[in-house]
Amino acid sequence: MYFAAEIKRRERRVNLILGTLRNDLGILDESPARSQFDCAARCRSRLDCKGANYRLPASGSNQGTCRMFLTASDGTDLSGNPEWSYMATD
């Protein structure tokens, strides 16, 4: 006998902390990204991504850097940096 079950996908929210850099321990992936939104969408699409940093594009470039993390931040690994924004998922 075959049983079908509907699986509801829970939307994951992203909390943005501007001007914040997370240290590079526990990096899942680092790649170019067009925007903070693009970086957040990538992290939200991966169940193993617990947070991400986005760095603004360098002068003359149209892509920034998206750095995704395997673990959530407890706040002690964050520091101020105007070129970066940290995004925490729930």
MOCOR-V614930 format. One line per field, one symbol per residue. ss: DSSP state (H for helix, E for strand, - for the rest). psi: psi as a letter, one per 20 degrees, with the letter a starting at -180 (. if undefined). burial: # if it has 16 or more other C-alpha atoms within 10 Angstrom, else .. Layout:
ss: ???
psi: ???
burial: ???
//
This chain:
ss: -------------EEEEEEEEE----EEEEEEE--HHHHHHHHH------EEEEE--------EEEEEE--------EEEEEEEEEEEE-
psi: qpppppopppppqpppoqkppqrkpkpgqprqqhrhgggghgghiphipirqpppqqqpiqjpapooqqhqqqjhijqqpoiiqppppq.
burial: .............#.#.#.###.....#...#####..##..##....#########.....#########.#..........######.
//
